[in-house]
Amino acid sequence: MSGAGPGLPPGPRRQARERALSLLYEAEAKDVTPAEVLAQQVLVPEAFVTDVVAGVGERLAEIDGLLGALAVGWPVERMPAIDRNLLRLAVYELLAHPDTPAAVVLSEAVALASTYSTEDSSRFVNGVLAEAARRLR
């Protein structure tokens, strides 16, 4: 399992998700594609990070379409940037990594939202991803 229990440091998969989130956020902030951000890295990110960042870029329209349908009243472009990119990352993982349990994807995304976004973000992320997991798995 990739998460950490109470009081334990985050595991390698959590750290990879954090890195993927930061690269997706960077791509959006720079108004470049995720592939361009990956190409600009001095050190090649680990395989999981590269897969997720590139995969989100390749399936962005599909992922954003799903998010728009799930987040009623919250157009994707109006979501906080961290939340938007975190949701993209998690939805991609639900789509492309069926070997990762949906509960792990949701738990990790909620933990990242709690760490990096607003006070209400963890509930929002959890609600959207719970419905995404129900539809996709």
A tleap script that builds the chain and sets N, CA, C and O, in Angstrom:
source leaprc.protein.ff14SB
mol = sequence {
  NMET SER GLY ALA GLY PRO GLY LEU PRO PRO
  GLY PRO ARG ARG GLN ALA ARG GLU ARG ALA
  LEU SER LEU LEU TYR GLU ALA GLU ALA LYS
  ASP VAL THR PRO ALA GLU VAL LEU ALA GLN
  GLN VAL LEU VAL PRO GLU ALA PHE VAL THR
  ASP VAL VAL ALA GLY VAL GLY GLU ARG LEU
  ALA GLU ILE ASP GLY LEU LEU GLY ALA LEU
  ALA VAL GLY TRP PRO VAL GLU ARG MET PRO
  ALA ILE ASP ARG ASN LEU LEU ARG LEU ALA
  VAL TYR GLU LEU LEU ALA HIE PRO ASP THR
  PRO ALA ALA VAL VAL LEU SER GLU ALA VAL
  ALA LEU ALA SER THR TYR SER THR GLU ASP
  SER SER ARG PHE VAL ASN GLY VAL LEU ALA
  GLU ALA ALA ARG ARG LEU CARG
}
set mol.1.N position { 0.846 -1.164 0.000 }
set mol.1.CA position { 0.000 0.000 0.000 }
set mol.1.C position { 0.896 1.231 0.000 }
set mol.1.O position { 1.986 1.221 0.571 }
set mol.2.N position { 0.425 2.283 -0.643 }
set mol.2.CA position { 1.285 3.436 -0.850 }
set mol.2.C position { 1.144 4.522 0.192 }
set mol.2.O position { 2.043 5.352 0.325 }
set mol.3.N position { 0.087 4.552 0.914 }
set mol.3.CA position { -0.121 5.614 1.900 }
set mol.3.C position { 0.640 5.344 3.169 }
set mol.3.O position { 1.332 4.335 3.299 }
set mol.4.N position { 0.505 6.245 4.088 }
set mol.4.CA position { 1.152 6.100 5.380 }
set mol.4.C position { 0.093 6.218 6.454 }
set mol.4.O position { -0.899 6.931 6.298 }
set mol.5.N position { 0.315 5.517 7.533 }
set mol.5.CA position { -0.606 5.600 8.650 }
set mol.5.C position { -0.344 6.860 9.446 }
set mol.5.O position { 0.555 7.633 9.114 }
set mol.6.N position { -1.126 7.073 10.499 }
set mol.6.CA position { -0.943 8.260 11.332 }
set mol.6.C position { 0.473 8.313 11.897 }
set mol.6.O position { 0.988 7.327 12.424 }
set mol.7.N position { 1.075 9.464 11.777 }
set mol.7.CA position { 2.400 9.658 12.339 }
set mol.7.C position { 3.542 9.121 11.500 }
set mol.7.O position { 4.706 9.312 11.850 }
set mol.8.N position { 3.232 8.455 10.403 }
set mol.8.CA position { 4.282 7.906 9.553 }
set mol.8.C position { 4.508 8.820 8.356 }
set mol.8.O position { 3.584 9.502 7.912 }
set mol.9.N position { 5.732 8.839 7.829 }
set mol.9.CA position { 5.989 9.667 6.643 }
set mol.9.C position { 5.269 9.078 5.434 }
set mol.9.O position { 4.966 7.886 5.403 }
set mol.10.N position { 4.996 9.925 4.433 }
set mol.10.CA position { 4.332 9.417 3.237 }
set mol.10.C position { 5.204 8.397 2.517 }
set mol.10.O position { 6.432 8.487 2.531 }
set mol.11.N position { 4.544 7.422 1.886 }
set mol.11.CA position { 5.267 6.396 1.156 }
set mol.11.C position { 5.703 6.882 -0.213 }
set mol.11.O position { 5.367 7.993 -0.622 }
set mol.12.N position { 6.454 6.048 -0.920 }
set mol.12.CA position { 6.976 6.449 -2.235 }
set mol.12.C position { 5.883 6.766 -3.254 }
set mol.12.O position { 6.059 7.659 -4.083 }
set mol.13.N position { 4.755 6.048 -3.208 }
set mol.13.CA position { 3.699 6.322 -4.176 }
set mol.13.C position { 3.049 7.668 -3.867 }
set mol.13.O position { 2.702 8.403 -4.792 }
set mol.14.N position { 2.879 8.005 -2.601 }
set mol.14.CA position { 2.344 9.330 -2.229 }
set mol.14.C position { 3.291 10.412 -2.735 }
set mol.14.O position { 2.849 11.419 -3.289 }
set mol.15.N position { 4.578 10.208 -2.547 }
set mol.15.CA position { 5.560 11.191 -3.012 }
set mol.15.C position { 5.497 11.322 -4.530 }
set mol.15.O position { 5.642 12.423 -5.061 }
set mol.16.N position { 5.285 10.220 -5.228 }
set mol.16.CA position { 5.160 10.266 -6.692 }
set mol.16.C position { 3.903 11.035 -7.097 }
set mol.16.O position { 3.924 11.808 -8.055 }
set mol.17.N position { 2.823 10.821 -6.374 }
set mol.17.CA position { 1.596 11.572 -6.667 }
set mol.17.C position { 1.799 13.065 -6.403 }
set mol.17.O position { 1.311 13.899 -7.165 }
set mol.18.N position { 2.506 13.401 -5.343 }
set mol.18.CA position { 2.809 14.812 -5.062 }
set mol.18.C position { 3.620 15.419 -6.196 }
set mol.18.O position { 3.362 16.547 -6.616 }
set mol.19.N position { 4.583 14.682 -6.682 }
set mol.19.CA position { 5.421 15.169 -7.788 }
set mol.19.C position { 4.579 15.337 -9.050 }
set mol.19.O position { 4.702 16.342 -9.751 }
set mol.20.N position { 3.724 14.356 -9.340 }
set mol.20.CA position { 2.855 14.457 -10.518 }
set mol.20.C position { 1.932 15.667 -10.397 }
set mol.20.O position { 1.730 16.397 -11.367 }
set mol.21.N position { 1.378 15.878 -9.211 }
set mol.21.CA position { 0.513 17.037 -8.986 }
set mol.21.C position { 1.270 18.331 -9.230 }
set mol.21.O position { 0.743 19.245 -9.865 }
set mol.22.N position { 2.495 18.422 -8.735 }
set mol.22.CA position { 3.265 19.655 -8.925 }
set mol.22.C position { 3.582 19.892 -10.400 }
set mol.22.O position { 3.579 21.038 -10.849 }
set mol.23.N position { 3.856 18.834 -11.159 }
set mol.23.CA position { 4.146 18.997 -12.588 }
set mol.23.C position { 2.890 19.380 -13.376 }
set mol.23.O position { 2.964 20.190 -14.300 }
set mol.24.N position { 1.746 18.806 -13.020 }
set mol.24.CA position { 0.504 19.191 -13.684 }
set mol.24.C position { 0.157 20.643 -13.378 }
set mol.24.O position { -0.286 21.381 -14.258 }
set mol.25.N position { 0.357 21.043 -12.145 }
set mol.25.CA position { 0.115 22.427 -11.742 }
set mol.25.C position { 1.067 23.366 -12.493 }
set mol.25.O position { 0.659 24.426 -12.968 }
set mol.26.N position { 2.324 22.970 -12.595 }
set mol.26.CA position { 3.324 23.774 -13.316 }
set mol.26.C position { 2.940 23.934 -14.786 }
set mol.26.O position { 3.052 25.029 -15.339 }
set mol.27.N position { 2.492 22.862 -15.415 }
set mol.27.CA position { 2.095 22.928 -16.822 }
set mol.27.C position { 0.966 23.940 -17.004 }
set mol.27.O position { 0.985 24.754 -17.928 }
set mol.28.N position { -0.008 23.875 -16.112 }
set mol.28.CA position { -1.132 24.805 -16.211 }
set mol.28.C position { -0.680 26.238 -15.956 }
set mol.28.O position { -1.085 27.152 -16.675 }
set mol.29.N position { 0.149 26.440 -14.948 }
set mol.29.CA position { 0.619 27.790 -14.608 }
set mol.29.C position { 1.438 28.403 -15.747 }
set mol.29.O position { 1.375 29.609 -15.985 }
set mol.30.N position { 2.195 27.574 -16.440 }
set mol.30.CA position { 3.024 28.046 -17.557 }
set mol.30.C position { 2.267 28.050 -18.878 }
set mol.30.O position { 2.784 28.525 -19.889 }
set mol.31.N position { 1.041 27.521 -18.876 }
set mol.31.CA position { 0.226 27.401 -20.079 }
set mol.31.C position { 0.944 26.596 -21.163 }
set mol.31.O position { 1.000 26.990 -22.329 }
set mol.32.N position { 1.489 25.457 -20.737 }
set mol.32.CA position { 2.123 24.509 -21.659 }
set mol.32.C position { 1.510 23.138 -21.404 }
set mol.32.O position { 0.808 22.942 -20.411 }
set mol.33.N position { 1.769 22.210 -22.281 }
set mol.33.CA position { 1.227 20.867 -22.104 }
set mol.33.C position { 2.016 20.121 -21.030 }
set mol.33.O position { 3.175 20.442 -20.765 }
set mol.34.N position { 1.379 19.128 -20.417 }
set mol.34.CA position { 2.130 18.303 -19.474 }
set mol.34.C position { 3.358 17.651 -20.112 }
set mol.34.O position { 4.390 17.507 -19.458 }
set mol.35.N position { 3.254 17.258 -21.378 }
set mol.35.CA position { 4.408 16.663 -22.067 }
set mol.35.C position { 5.573 17.655 -22.145 }
set mol.35.O position { 6.733 17.270 -22.002 }
set mol.36.N position { 5.256 18.934 -22.372 }
set mol.36.CA position { 6.316 19.943 -22.425 }
set mol.36.C position { 6.991 20.109 -21.072 }
set mol.36.O position { 8.211 20.257 -21.002 }
set mol.37.N position { 6.214 20.086 -20.001 }
set mol.37.CA position { 6.797 20.187 -18.662 }
set mol.37.C position { 7.699 18.988 -18.395 }
set mol.37.O position { 8.788 19.141 -17.843 }
set mol.38.N position { 7.253 17.800 -18.784 }
set mol.38.CA position { 8.094 16.610 -18.601 }
set mol.38.C position { 9.402 16.746 -19.369 }
set mol.38.O position { 10.467 16.396 -18.860 }
set mol.39.N position { 9.318 17.251 -20.588 }
set mol.39.CA position { 10.515 17.397 -21.421 }
set mol.39.C position { 11.485 18.418 -20.851 }
set mol.39.O position { 12.682 18.347 -21.132 }
set mol.40.N position { 11.000 19.369 -20.056 }
set mol.40.CA position { 11.845 20.416 -19.484 }
set mol.40.C position { 12.566 19.980 -18.214 }
set mol.40.O position { 13.417 20.712 -17.710 }
set mol.41.N position { 12.243 18.809 -17.692 }
set mol.41.CA position { 12.843 18.367 -16.438 }
set mol.41.C position { 14.300 17.979 -16.633 }
set mol.41.O position { 14.637 17.261 -17.575 }
set mol.42.N position { 15.152 18.449 -15.752 }
set mol.42.CA position { 16.572 18.108 -15.812 }
set mol.42.C position { 16.759 16.633 -15.466 }
set mol.42.O position { 17.497 15.914 -16.140 }
set mol.43.N position { 16.085 16.199 -14.414 }
set mol.43.CA position { 16.107 14.788 -14.035 }
set mol.43.C position { 14.782 14.165 -14.459 }
set mol.43.O position { 13.714 14.700 -14.161 }
set mol.44.N position { 14.854 13.055 -15.140 }
set mol.44.CA position { 13.650 12.378 -15.600 }
set mol.44.C position { 12.884 11.866 -14.380 }
set mol.44.O position { 13.443 11.132 -13.565 }
set mol.45.N position { 11.618 12.245 -14.247 }
set mol.45.CA position { 10.827 11.744 -13.116 }
set mol.45.C position { 10.664 10.230 -13.197 }
set mol.45.O position { 10.825 9.633 -14.261 }
set mol.46.N position { 10.346 9.623 -12.066 }
set mol.46.CA position { 10.154 8.179 -12.053 }
set mol.46.C position { 9.006 7.788 -12.980 }
set mol.46.O position { 8.187 8.624 -13.359 }
set mol.47.N position { 8.959 6.517 -13.335 }
set mol.47.CA position { 8.017 6.025 -14.347 }
set mol.47.C position { 6.558 6.337 -14.016 }
set mol.47.O position { 5.807 6.739 -14.904 }
set mol.48.N position { 6.144 6.163 -12.768 }
set mol.48.CA position { 4.758 6.437 -12.400 }
set mol.48.C position { 4.421 7.910 -12.623 }
set mol.48.O position { 3.354 8.226 -13.150 }
set mol.49.N position { 5.301 8.795 -12.236 }
set mol.49.CA position { 5.081 10.238 -12.404 }
set mol.49.C position { 4.945 10.564 -13.887 }
set mol.49.O position { 4.016 11.263 -14.291 }
set mol.50.N position { 5.855 10.065 -14.681 }
set mol.50.CA position { 5.825 10.314 -16.123 }
set mol.50.C position { 4.540 9.772 -16.740 }
set mol.50.O position { 3.910 10.442 -17.559 }
set mol.51.N position { 4.155 8.567 -16.352 }
set mol.51.CA position { 2.928 7.961 -16.872 }
set mol.51.C position { 1.715 8.821 -16.550 }
set mol.51.O position { 0.901 9.106 -17.429 }
set mol.52.N position { 1.592 9.233 -15.293 }
set mol.52.CA position { 0.414 9.995 -14.880 }
set mol.52.C position { 0.378 11.362 -15.553 }
set mol.52.O position { -0.663 11.769 -16.069 }
set mol.53.N position { 1.486 12.065 -15.555 }
set mol.53.CA position { 1.512 13.416 -16.131 }
set mol.53.C position { 1.244 13.346 -17.638 }
set mol.53.O position { 0.420 14.096 -18.161 }
set mol.54.N position { 1.937 12.452 -18.322 }
set mol.54.CA position { 1.711 12.313 -19.768 }
set mol.54.C position { 0.294 11.821 -20.047 }
set mol.54.O position { -0.359 12.299 -20.974 }
set mol.55.N position { -0.177 10.879 -19.256 }
set mol.55.CA position { -1.519 10.330 -19.459 }
set mol.55.C position { -2.612 11.363 -19.270 }
set mol.55.O position { -3.579 11.399 -20.031 }
set mol.56.N position { -2.462 12.208 -18.250 }
set mol.56.CA position { -3.437 13.287 -18.055 }
set mol.56.C position { -3.424 14.199 -19.276 }
set mol.56.O position { -4.482 14.593 -19.768 }
set mol.57.N position { -2.241 14.534 -19.766 }
set mol.57.CA position { -2.155 15.395 -20.947 }
set mol.57.C position { -2.828 14.786 -22.166 }
set mol.57.O position { -3.520 15.478 -22.913 }
set mol.58.N position { -2.624 13.488 -22.364 }
set mol.58.CA position { -3.183 12.806 -23.523 }
set mol.58.C position { -4.702 12.644 -23.436 }
set mol.58.O position { -5.385 12.625 -24.460 }
set mol.59.N position { -5.225 12.528 -22.219 }
set mol.59.CA position { -6.660 12.265 -22.040 }
set mol.59.C position { -7.380 13.439 -21.377 }
set mol.59.O position { -8.441 13.267 -20.776 }
set mol.60.N position { -6.796 14.632 -21.491 }
set mol.60.CA position { -7.309 15.800 -20.788 }
set mol.60.C position { -8.764 16.100 -21.129 }
set mol.60.O position { -9.563 16.353 -20.227 }
set mol.61.N position { -9.119 16.077 -22.394 }
set mol.61.CA position { -10.502 16.390 -22.785 }
set mol.61.C position { -11.472 15.376 -22.188 }
set mol.61.O position { -12.533 15.753 -21.691 }
set mol.62.N position { -11.124 14.113 -22.233 }
set mol.62.CA position { -11.971 13.057 -21.664 }
set mol.62.C position { -12.118 13.235 -20.152 }
set mol.62.O position { -13.223 13.161 -19.615 }
set mol.63.N position { -11.001 13.468 -19.476 }
set mol.63.CA position { -11.007 13.625 -18.018 }
set mol.63.C position { -11.797 14.862 -17.618 }
set mol.63.O position { -12.633 14.802 -16.717 }
set mol.64.N position { -11.537 15.980 -18.280 }
set mol.64.CA position { -12.261 17.211 -17.940 }
set mol.64.C position { -13.754 17.083 -18.242 }
set mol.64.O position { -14.576 17.642 -17.516 }
set mol.65.N position { -14.116 16.358 -19.300 }
set mol.65.CA position { -15.523 16.123 -19.598 }
set mol.65.C position { -16.199 15.350 -18.475 }
set mol.65.O position { -17.321 15.668 -18.080 }
set mol.66.N position { -15.517 14.344 -17.968 }
set mol.66.CA position { -16.060 13.563 -16.856 }
set mol.66.C position { -16.159 14.419 -15.598 }
set mol.66.O position { -17.171 14.383 -14.899 }
set mol.67.N position { -15.119 15.182 -15.311 }
set mol.67.CA position { -15.138 16.040 -14.121 }
set mol.67.C position { -16.263 17.077 -14.211 }
set mol.67.O position { -16.943 17.351 -13.222 }
set mol.68.N position { -16.447 17.638 -15.380 }
set mol.68.CA position { -17.518 18.610 -15.566 }
set mol.68.C position { -18.891 18.008 -15.319 }
set mol.68.O position { -19.782 18.673 -14.790 }
set mol.69.N position { -19.059 16.750 -15.701 }
set mol.69.CA position { -20.337 16.068 -15.485 }
set mol.69.C position { -20.534 15.704 -14.015 }
set mol.69.O position { -21.666 15.677 -13.531 }
set mol.70.N position { -19.461 15.428 -13.313 }
set mol.70.CA position { -19.555 14.989 -11.920 }
set mol.70.C position { -19.651 16.134 -10.925 }
set mol.70.O position { -20.349 16.027 -9.916 }
set mol.71.N position { -18.961 17.216 -11.200 }
set mol.71.CA position { -18.907 18.349 -10.262 }
set mol.71.C position { -20.008 19.338 -10.619 }
set mol.71.O position { -19.743 20.409 -11.165 }
set mol.72.N position { -21.227 18.973 -10.307 }
set mol.72.CA position { -22.390 19.782 -10.641 }
set mol.72.C position { -22.259 21.160 -9.993 }
set mol.72.O position { -22.039 21.275 -8.787 }
set mol.73.N position { -22.397 22.196 -10.812 }
set mol.73.CA position { -22.283 23.561 -10.310 }
set mol.73.C position { -20.861 24.076 -10.229 }
set mol.73.O position { -20.637 25.227 -9.856 }
set mol.74.N position { -19.891 23.229 -10.576 }
set mol.74.CA position { -18.489 23.643 -10.545 }
set mol.74.C position { -17.841 23.357 -11.893 }
set mol.74.O position { -17.292 22.272 -12.088 }
set mol.75.N position { -17.892 24.304 -12.830 }
set mol.75.CA position { -17.182 24.093 -14.093 }
set mol.75.C position { -15.694 23.850 -13.800 }
set mol.75.O position { -15.124 24.466 -12.899 }
set mol.76.N position { -15.089 22.969 -14.549 }
set mol.76.CA position { -13.690 22.599 -14.318 }
set mol.76.C position { -12.794 23.825 -14.263 }
set mol.76.O position { -11.909 23.908 -13.411 }
set mol.77.N position { -13.013 24.778 -15.161 }
set mol.77.CA position { -12.142 25.963 -15.208 }
set mol.77.C position { -12.312 26.872 -13.985 }
set mol.77.O position { -11.462 27.730 -13.747 }
set mol.78.N position { -13.373 26.710 -13.216 }
set mol.78.CA position { -13.586 27.533 -12.017 }
set mol.78.C position { -13.086 26.862 -10.732 }
set mol.78.O position { -13.027 27.499 -9.681 }
set mol.79.N position { -12.733 25.603 -10.817 }
set mol.79.CA position { -12.215 24.908 -9.634 }
set mol.79.C position { -10.860 25.499 -9.261 }
set mol.79.O position { -10.140 25.978 -10.137 }
set mol.80.N position { -10.499 25.475 -7.982 }
set mol.80.CA position { -9.137 25.873 -7.619 }
set mol.80.C position { -8.129 25.012 -8.396 }
set mol.80.O position { -8.350 23.815 -8.584 }
set mol.81.N position { -7.046 25.612 -8.836 }
set mol.81.CA position { -6.087 24.921 -9.699 }
set mol.81.C position { -5.547 23.629 -9.078 }
set mol.81.O position { -5.389 22.628 -9.776 }
set mol.82.N position { -5.267 23.647 -7.790 }
set mol.82.CA position { -4.769 22.428 -7.141 }
set mol.82.C position { -5.833 21.336 -7.203 }
set mol.82.O position { -5.538 20.195 -7.559 }
set mol.83.N position { -7.063 21.687 -6.857 }
set mol.83.CA position { -8.148 20.703 -6.883 }
set mol.83.C position { -8.337 20.134 -8.285 }
set mol.83.O position { -8.460 18.922 -8.463 }
set mol.84.N position { -8.359 21.005 -9.256 }
set mol.84.CA position { -8.568 20.593 -10.652 }
set mol.84.C position { -7.488 19.587 -11.079 }
set mol.84.O position { -7.795 18.543 -11.654 }
set mol.85.N position { -6.247 19.909 -10.796 }
set mol.85.CA position { -5.162 19.021 -11.216 }
set mol.85.C position { -5.101 17.747 -10.381 }
set mol.85.O position { -4.731 16.689 -10.891 }
set mol.86.N position { -5.453 17.837 -9.128 }
set mol.86.CA position { -5.526 16.653 -8.285 }
set mol.86.C position { -6.630 15.714 -8.763 }
set mol.86.O position { -6.439 14.499 -8.819 }
set mol.87.N position { -7.783 16.279 -9.107 }
set mol.87.CA position { -8.871 15.465 -9.651 }
set mol.87.C position { -8.469 14.829 -10.981 }
set mol.87.O position { -8.781 13.665 -11.232 }
set mol.88.N position { -7.791 15.572 -11.817 }
set mol.88.CA position { -7.327 15.014 -13.092 }
set mol.88.C position { -6.401 13.830 -12.856 }
set mol.88.O position { -6.548 12.780 -13.482 }
set mol.89.N position { -5.456 14.006 -11.955 }
set mol.89.CA position { -4.504 12.948 -11.624 }
set mol.89.C position { -5.240 11.703 -11.144 }
set mol.89.O position { -4.975 10.602 -11.625 }
set mol.90.N position { -6.161 11.870 -10.199 }
set mol.90.CA position { -6.874 10.729 -9.625 }
set mol.90.C position { -7.795 10.060 -10.642 }
set mol.90.O position { -7.875 8.832 -10.684 }
set mol.91.N position { -8.487 10.843 -11.456 }
set mol.91.CA position { -9.357 10.241 -12.477 }
set mol.91.C position { -8.516 9.467 -13.482 }
set mol.91.O position { -8.899 8.374 -13.900 }
set mol.92.N position { -7.380 10.020 -13.870 }
set mol.92.CA position { -6.507 9.273 -14.776 }
set mol.92.C position { -6.101 7.946 -14.135 }
set mol.92.O position { -6.105 6.903 -14.790 }
set mol.93.N position { -5.756 7.996 -12.864 }
set mol.93.CA position { -5.349 6.766 -12.186 }
set mol.93.C position { -6.508 5.761 -12.133 }
set mol.93.O position { -6.293 4.562 -12.309 }
set mol.94.N position { -7.719 6.236 -11.894 }
set mol.94.CA position { -8.877 5.339 -11.918 }
set mol.94.C position { -9.074 4.721 -13.299 }
set mol.94.O position { -9.422 3.546 -13.413 }
set mol.95.N position { -8.850 5.514 -14.346 }
set mol.95.CA position { -9.023 5.033 -15.713 }
set mol.95.C position { -7.914 4.078 -16.148 }
set mol.95.O position { -8.187 3.026 -16.727 }
set mol.96.N position { -6.682 4.441 -15.873 }
set mol.96.CA position { -5.540 3.753 -16.474 }
set mol.96.C position { -4.830 2.755 -15.567 }
set mol.96.O position { -3.996 1.977 -16.032 }
set mol.97.N position { -5.151 2.772 -14.295 }
set mol.97.CA position { -4.474 1.869 -13.355 }
set mol.97.C position { -5.494 1.061 -12.556 }
set mol.97.O position { -5.635 1.259 -11.349 }
set mol.98.N position { -6.202 0.153 -13.222 }
set mol.98.CA position { -7.232 -0.616 -12.524 }
set mol.98.C position { -6.668 -1.504 -11.419 }
set mol.98.O position { -7.417 -1.977 -10.565 }
set mol.99.N position { -5.360 -1.734 -11.428 }
set mol.99.CA position { -4.734 -2.539 -10.383 }
set mol.99.C position { -4.644 -1.789 -9.050 }
set mol.99.O position { -4.489 -2.411 -7.999 }
set mol.100.N position { -4.740 -0.467 -9.088 }
set mol.100.CA position { -4.730 0.319 -7.858 }
set mol.100.C position { -6.164 0.404 -7.346 }
set mol.100.O position { -7.047 0.889 -8.053 }
set mol.101.N position { -6.402 -0.063 -6.127 }
set mol.101.CA position { -7.773 -0.010 -5.598 }
set mol.101.C position { -8.319 1.421 -5.580 }
set mol.101.O position { -7.603 2.370 -5.259 }
set mol.102.N position { -9.579 1.553 -5.926 }
set mol.102.CA position { -10.210 2.877 -5.937 }
set mol.102.C position { -10.109 3.536 -4.574 }
set mol.102.O position { -9.924 4.750 -4.489 }
set mol.103.N position { -10.226 2.762 -3.510 }
set mol.103.CA position { -10.136 3.332 -2.158 }
set mol.103.C position { -8.776 3.983 -1.917 }
set mol.103.O position { -8.687 4.998 -1.226 }
set mol.104.N position { -7.733 3.410 -2.476 }
set mol.104.CA position { -6.391 3.981 -2.321 }
set mol.104.C position { -6.290 5.285 -3.104 }
set mol.104.O position { -5.758 6.274 -2.601 }
set mol.105.N position { -6.796 5.289 -4.328 }
set mol.105.CA position { -6.775 6.504 -5.142 }
set mol.105.C position { -7.509 7.632 -4.418 }
set mol.105.O position { -7.005 8.752 -4.330 }
set mol.106.N position { -8.690 7.333 -3.906 }
set mol.106.CA position { -9.477 8.350 -3.198 }
set mol.106.C position { -8.770 8.824 -1.937 }
set mol.106.O position { -8.685 10.026 -1.685 }
set mol.107.N position { -8.270 7.901 -1.156 }
set mol.107.CA position { -7.587 8.243 0.098 }
set mol.107.C position { -6.378 9.137 -0.153 }
set mol.107.O position { -6.174 10.128 0.549 }
set mol.108.N position { -5.592 8.788 -1.141 }
set mol.108.CA position { -4.402 9.573 -1.461 }
set mol.108.C position { -4.791 10.973 -1.953 }
set mol.108.O position { -4.171 11.963 -1.564 }
set mol.109.N position { -5.806 11.053 -2.797 }
set mol.109.CA position { -6.238 12.348 -3.323 }
set mol.109.C position { -6.772 13.238 -2.202 }
set mol.109.O position { -6.477 14.432 -2.164 }
set mol.110.N position { -7.543 12.670 -1.307 }
set mol.110.CA position { -8.082 13.444 -0.184 }
set mol.110.C position { -6.944 13.922 0.712 }
set mol.110.O position { -6.959 15.060 1.182 }
set mol.111.N position { -5.966 13.068 0.948 }
set mol.111.CA position { -4.815 13.467 1.771 }
set mol.111.C position { -4.049 14.613 1.111 }
set mol.111.O position { -3.643 15.554 1.793 }
set mol.112.N position { -3.848 14.546 -0.195 }
set mol.112.CA position { -3.149 15.622 -0.901 }
set mol.112.C position { -3.970 16.907 -0.890 }
set mol.112.O position { -3.415 17.995 -0.740 }
set mol.113.N position { -5.274 16.791 -1.047 }
set mol.113.CA position { -6.135 17.977 -0.983 }
set mol.113.C position { -6.049 18.616 0.403 }
set mol.113.O position { -5.986 19.840 0.521 }
set mol.114.N position { -6.046 17.799 1.439 }
set mol.114.CA position { -5.942 18.316 2.808 }
set mol.114.C position { -4.625 19.041 3.035 }
set mol.114.O position { -4.571 20.023 3.774 }
set mol.115.N position { -3.577 18.562 2.406 }
set mol.115.CA position { -2.252 19.151 2.576 }
set mol.115.C position { -2.053 20.406 1.747 }
set mol.115.O position { -1.495 21.388 2.235 }
set mol.116.N position { -2.506 20.387 0.490 }
set mol.116.CA position { -2.123 21.443 -0.451 }
set mol.116.C position { -3.232 22.409 -0.861 }
set mol.116.O position { -2.950 23.398 -1.537 }
set mol.117.N position { -4.466 22.159 -0.478 }
set mol.117.CA position { -5.528 23.026 -0.968 }
set mol.117.C position { -6.319 23.638 0.183 }
set mol.117.O position { -5.836 23.724 1.312 }
set mol.118.N position { -7.529 24.057 -0.120 }
set mol.118.CA position { -8.337 24.789 0.855 }
set mol.118.C position { -8.954 23.858 1.898 }
set mol.118.O position { -8.910 22.635 1.768 }
set mol.119.N position { -9.519 24.454 2.912 }
set mol.119.CA position { -10.144 23.705 4.002 }
set mol.119.C position { -11.267 22.788 3.499 }
set mol.119.O position { -11.435 21.679 4.006 }
set mol.120.N position { -12.032 23.249 2.506 }
set mol.120.CA position { -13.158 22.475 1.983 }
set mol.120.C position { -12.782 21.511 0.864 }
set mol.120.O position { -13.607 20.706 0.431 }
set mol.121.N position { -11.555 21.590 0.400 }
set mol.121.CA position { -11.166 20.808 -0.777 }
set mol.121.C position { -11.212 19.309 -0.566 }
set mol.121.O position { -11.598 18.576 -1.478 }
set mol.122.N position { -10.831 18.831 0.605 }
set mol.122.CA position { -10.808 17.379 0.801 }
set mol.122.C position { -12.207 16.780 0.655 }
set mol.122.O position { -12.353 15.699 0.083 }
set mol.123.N position { -13.243 17.465 1.163 }
set mol.123.CA position { -14.616 16.970 1.008 }
set mol.123.C position { -15.055 17.016 -0.450 }
set mol.123.O position { -15.678 16.077 -0.946 }
set mol.124.N position { -14.731 18.114 -1.137 }
set mol.124.CA position { -15.080 18.268 -2.549 }
set mol.124.C position { -14.415 17.172 -3.382 }
set mol.124.O position { -15.072 16.501 -4.178 }
set mol.125.N position { -13.114 16.999 -3.190 }
set mol.125.CA position { -12.354 15.988 -3.933 }
set mol.125.C position { -12.919 14.596 -3.644 }
set mol.125.O position { -13.093 13.794 -4.561 }
set mol.126.N position { -13.201 14.312 -2.388 }
set mol.126.CA position { -13.740 13.011 -2.017 }
set mol.126.C position { -15.085 12.765 -2.705 }
set mol.126.O position { -15.315 11.680 -3.238 }
set mol.127.N position { -15.965 13.753 -2.697 }
set mol.127.CA position { -17.278 13.592 -3.307 }
set mol.127.C position { -17.211 13.355 -4.806 }
set mol.127.O position { -17.883 12.467 -5.331 }
set mol.128.N position { -16.408 14.144 -5.488 }
set mol.128.CA position { -16.282 13.999 -6.947 }
set mol.128.C position { -15.647 12.657 -7.293 }
set mol.128.O position { -16.108 11.966 -8.201 }
set mol.129.N position { -14.594 12.290 -6.573 }
set mol.129.CA position { -13.898 11.040 -6.897 }
set mol.129.C position { -14.699 9.800 -6.512 }
set mol.129.O position { -14.587 8.765 -7.169 }
set mol.130.N position { -15.500 9.891 -5.460 }
set mol.130.CA position { -16.340 8.742 -5.102 }
set mol.130.C position { -17.308 8.433 -6.242 }
set mol.130.O position { -17.530 7.269 -6.577 }
set mol.131.N position { -17.877 9.471 -6.832 }
set mol.131.CA position { -18.782 9.263 -7.954 }
set mol.131.C position { -18.005 8.813 -9.199 }
set mol.131.O position { -18.490 7.974 -9.959 }
set mol.132.N position { -16.820 9.358 -9.409 }
set mol.132.CA position { -15.997 8.923 -10.545 }
set mol.132.C position { -15.654 7.438 -10.412 }
set mol.132.O position { -15.736 6.685 -11.383 }
set mol.133.N position { -15.274 7.030 -9.219 }
set mol.133.CA position { -14.931 5.628 -8.995 }
set mol.133.C position { -16.144 4.737 -9.222 }
set mol.133.O position { -16.022 3.660 -9.805 }
set mol.134.N position { -17.295 5.171 -8.772 }
set mol.134.CA position { -18.522 4.381 -8.973 }
set mol.134.C position { -18.806 4.200 -10.458 }
set mol.134.O position { -19.189 3.114 -10.894 }
set mol.135.N position { -18.619 5.263 -11.234 }
set mol.135.CA position { -18.900 5.186 -12.678 }
set mol.135.C position { -17.826 4.442 -13.459 }
set mol.135.O position { -18.129 3.748 -14.429 }
set mol.136.N position { -16.576 4.583 -13.041 }
set mol.136.CA position { -15.465 4.028 -13.818 }
set mol.136.C position { -15.094 2.602 -13.420 }
set mol.136.O position { -14.516 1.863 -14.216 }
set mol.137.N position { -15.421 2.223 -12.210 }
set mol.137.CA position { -15.027 0.887 -11.761 }
set mol.137.C position { -16.264 0.073 -11.505 }
set mol.137.O position { -16.167 -1.091 -11.117 }
savepdb mol mol.pdb
quit
